[in-house]
Amino acid sequence: MIEHCANRAGCQHFGLLVGQQSSLDSFGMVGLMAKYSPNVGEALFRLVRFMHLHVRGATITRSQCEST
């Protein structure tokens, strides 16, 4: 949905703008696992791995862009 909205709005950073309006607390226990992770990479891994437990049917992905 975020990708669709970003395409419709012509704004590649649409998801970042939406994310500014919430906090990890809104993700319950999954957010707490991310919040208290030892590093950003582990926090993202936990969000991707466990988000389906917070929002039934939710699917999120993580990808890494290669630097140029």
C-alpha positions as CSV (number, residue, x, y, z in Angstrom):
1,M,0.0,0.0,0.0
2,I,2.8,2.4,0.9
3,E,4.5,1.7,-2.5
4,H,1.2,2.3,-4.3
5,C,0.7,5.6,-2.4
6,A,4.3,6.7,-3.2
7,N,3.8,6.0,-6.9
8,R,0.5,7.9,-7.0
9,A,1.9,10.8,-5.1
10,G,5.2,10.8,-7.1
11,C,7.0,10.8,-3.8
12,Q,9.6,8.1,-3.3
13,H,10.0,8.9,0.4
14,F,6.3,8.7,1.1
15,G,6.9,5.8,3.6
16,L,9.4,7.9,5.5
17,L,6.9,10.8,5.8
18,V,4.2,8.4,7.1
19,G,6.7,6.9,9.6
20,Q,7.4,10.3,11.1
21,Q,3.8,10.3,12.4
22,S,4.2,7.2,14.5
23,S,6.6,5.5,16.9
24,L,7.7,2.0,17.7
25,D,5.2,2.0,20.6
26,S,2.4,1.7,18.0
27,F,3.7,-1.8,17.1
28,G,3.2,-3.3,20.6
29,M,5.6,-6.1,21.6
30,V,7.2,-6.2,18.1
31,G,8.0,-2.5,18.5
32,L,9.6,-3.1,21.9
33,M,11.7,-5.9,20.5
34,A,12.9,-3.5,17.8
35,K,13.4,-0.6,20.2
36,Y,15.6,-2.6,22.5
37,S,17.6,-4.3,19.8
38,P,21.4,-3.9,20.1
39,N,21.7,-2.2,16.7
40,V,19.6,-0.9,13.7
41,G,20.2,-4.0,11.6
42,E,18.8,-6.3,14.3
43,A,15.9,-4.0,14.9
44,L,14.9,-4.1,11.2
45,F,15.3,-7.9,11.2
46,R,13.0,-8.2,14.1
47,L,10.4,-5.9,12.6
48,V,10.4,-7.9,9.3
49,R,10.4,-11.3,11.1
50,F,7.7,-10.7,13.6
51,M,5.4,-8.0,12.2
52,H,2.9,-10.7,11.2
53,L,2.3,-11.3,14.9
54,H,1.2,-7.7,15.5
55,V,-0.8,-7.2,12.3
56,R,-2.4,-10.4,11.0
57,G,-1.7,-10.8,7.3
58,A,0.9,-8.1,7.3
59,T,4.0,-8.5,5.1
60,I,6.9,-6.3,5.2
61,T,10.2,-6.6,3.4
62,R,13.7,-5.2,3.8
63,S,16.1,-4.6,1.0
64,Q,19.5,-3.0,0.9
65,C,20.5,-0.6,-1.8
66,E,24.0,-0.8,-3.2
67,S,26.0,2.4,-2.8
68,T,27.3,4.0,-5.9
